[in-house]
Amino acid sequence: MTVSMIVAKGTNNEIGKNNDLLWYLPSDLKFFKATTMGKSIIMGRKTFQSLPKALPGRKNIVISSDKDFDAPGATVVTDIEAALKESETEEVFIIGGASIYKAYFPIAHKLYITEVEFEDKDADVYFPEIDLTEWKSEILDEGEENGLKYKHILYSKM
């Protein structure tokens, strides 16, 4: 099984504020959808609650300490190992939030990161620091949208 993470992060690793994204980049949302379609996705309760509904075309797995948490369209588990066991695909995507990224970081094989040239000093959720000496990088594409420059980068564990 390949454990991959997918995230859009700002200049200082910021990824969210008030359980929402910091920017609106439709092309990045399309990249997220295309990359995760047909795969299992693992997320925390708050990330699931930030979505309008379970993401179609993917097996949604939610980690919550509340085993009675109701997540329509998703499977709820209480720990990271159980979430991996629920995965039905060779590649599983970790989609957030911060504590879920941190828990899976030591076993991640790939990081699909959208690096956005943007800073938000009021952000309240951050992606873990990456030791770039442990990863090789490949720029998948780059662009500018809504006044923000971004790069889609694939980091693979060396």
Secondary structure per residue as TSV (DSSP state, phi and psi in degrees):
chain	resnum	aa	ss	phi	psi
A	1	M	-	360.0	135.1
A	2	T	E	-99.9	124.1
A	3	V	E	-98.4	115.8
A	4	S	E	-118.4	148.1
A	5	M	E	-113.6	147.4
A	6	I	E	-134.5	131.6
A	7	V	E	-159.1	152.3
A	8	A	E	-111.9	126.3
A	9	K	E	-132.9	150.0
A	10	G	-	-83.3	-175.3
A	11	T	T	-56.2	-35.4
A	12	N	T	-106.3	27.8
A	13	N	S	71.0	11.1
A	14	E	E	-70.0	138.4
A	15	I	E	-128.6	-12.1
A	16	G	E	-167.9	168.3
A	17	K	B	-154.9	130.9
A	18	N	T	53.7	41.9
A	19	N	T	59.1	36.7
A	20	D	B	-143.8	163.6
A	21	L	-	-72.7	160.5
A	22	L	S	-91.7	-11.7
A	23	W	-	-150.2	169.1
A	24	Y	-	-122.1	106.9
A	25	L	-	-126.0	92.4
A	26	P	H	-53.5	-36.5
A	27	S	H	-66.6	-31.7
A	28	D	H	-73.6	-35.9
A	29	L	H	-63.9	-37.6
A	30	K	H	-66.4	-40.0
A	31	F	H	-61.5	-45.1
A	32	F	H	-58.8	-48.1
A	33	K	H	-62.6	-47.7
A	34	A	H	-63.9	-36.7
A	35	T	H	-74.2	-35.9
A	36	T	H	-97.4	-10.9
A	37	M	T	-57.8	133.2
A	38	G	T	81.0	2.3
A	39	K	S	-109.6	168.4
A	40	S	E	-84.6	139.9
A	41	I	E	-124.0	136.2
A	42	I	E	-115.2	133.8
A	43	M	E	-148.6	164.4
A	44	G	E	-84.6	170.3
A	45	R	H	-58.2	-46.9
A	46	K	H	-63.0	-38.7
A	47	T	H	-63.1	-45.2
A	48	F	H	-59.2	-43.4
A	49	Q	H	-67.2	-21.6
A	50	S	H	-79.2	-14.3
A	51	L	S	-85.8	151.3
A	52	P	S	-67.0	-28.8
A	53	K	S	-168.9	174.3
A	54	A	-	-57.2	141.9
A	55	L	-	-75.8	121.8
A	56	P	T	-67.7	153.0
A	57	G	T	79.3	6.4
A	58	R	S	-140.5	150.7
A	59	K	E	-81.9	114.4
A	60	N	E	-88.3	123.5
A	61	I	E	-121.8	124.7
A	62	V	E	-113.7	130.6
A	63	I	E	-98.5	124.6
A	64	S	-	-146.5	140.9
A	65	S	S	-72.2	-17.0
A	66	D	-	-89.6	99.6
A	67	K	T	-67.0	-11.1
A	68	D	T	-95.8	5.0
A	69	F	-	-59.0	130.7
A	70	D	-	-94.9	116.9
A	71	A	-	-128.1	84.1
A	72	P	T	-54.0	129.2
A	73	G	T	84.0	3.2
A	74	A	E	-130.7	160.9
A	75	T	E	-97.6	131.5
A	76	V	E	-105.4	130.7
A	77	V	E	-129.9	168.3
A	78	T	S	-108.5	-3.4
A	79	D	S	-152.5	167.9
A	80	I	H	-68.5	-33.5
A	81	E	H	-66.9	-43.2
A	82	A	H	-61.9	-36.5
A	83	A	H	-63.3	-42.2
A	84	L	H	-64.4	-38.6
A	85	K	H	-65.0	-29.6
A	86	E	H	-77.0	-17.4
A	87	S	-	-62.5	139.6
A	88	E	-	-114.1	11.6
A	89	T	S	-129.1	157.0
A	90	E	S	-64.1	-36.2
A	91	E	E	-110.3	129.0
A	92	V	E	-116.8	139.6
A	93	F	E	-108.6	130.4
A	94	I	E	-93.1	123.0
A	95	I	-	-117.5	8.5
A	96	G	-	121.3	175.1
A	97	G	-	-86.9	-155.5
A	98	A	H	-56.1	-46.1
A	99	S	H	-69.2	-31.0
A	100	I	H	-71.6	-43.5
A	101	Y	H	-57.7	-47.3
A	102	K	H	-61.2	-40.7
A	103	A	H	-65.1	-38.5
A	104	Y	H	-91.0	-13.4
A	105	F	G	-52.6	-43.7
A	106	P	G	-62.9	-21.4
A	107	I	G	-111.4	6.9
A	108	A	-	-71.5	140.4
A	109	H	-	-100.5	-34.0
A	110	K	E	-137.1	147.6
A	111	L	E	-126.6	116.1
A	112	Y	E	-96.7	103.6
A	113	I	E	-118.1	127.8
A	114	T	E	-94.6	111.7
A	115	E	E	-92.9	113.7
A	116	V	E	-103.0	129.9
A	117	E	S	-76.8	86.5
A	118	F	-	-160.9	140.1
A	119	E	-	-125.1	138.3
A	120	D	-	-137.2	104.2
A	121	K	T	-69.5	-12.3
A	122	D	T	-97.7	3.6
A	123	A	-	-59.4	148.8
A	124	D	-	-123.2	4.6
A	125	V	E	-134.9	133.3
A	126	Y	E	-131.3	148.7
A	127	F	-	-83.8	146.5
A	128	P	-	-60.6	152.6
A	129	E	-	-63.3	144.3
A	130	I	-	-109.7	127.1
A	131	D	-	-84.1	100.3
A	132	L	G	-65.8	-14.3
A	133	T	G	-70.7	-16.2
A	134	E	G	-95.2	-3.4
A	135	W	E	-131.2	145.1
A	136	K	E	-102.2	145.4
A	137	S	E	-118.4	151.8
A	138	E	E	-141.5	120.7
A	139	I	E	-76.7	118.3
A	140	L	E	-82.1	-40.7
A	141	D	E	-171.5	171.6
A	142	E	E	-150.7	159.9
A	143	G	E	-171.6	-170.4
A	144	E	E	-140.9	135.5
A	145	E	E	-151.9	139.5
A	146	N	T	50.6	36.6
A	147	G	T	77.3	7.9
A	148	L	E	-117.1	130.6
A	149	K	E	-86.7	144.2
A	150	Y	E	-148.4	160.5
A	151	K	E	-134.4	136.7
A	152	H	E	-92.9	117.6
A	153	I	E	-123.8	134.9
A	154	L	E	-103.9	118.5
A	155	Y	E	-102.0	128.9
A	156	S	E	-118.5	136.0
A	157	K	E	-62.7	132.8
A	158	M	-	-85.7	360.0
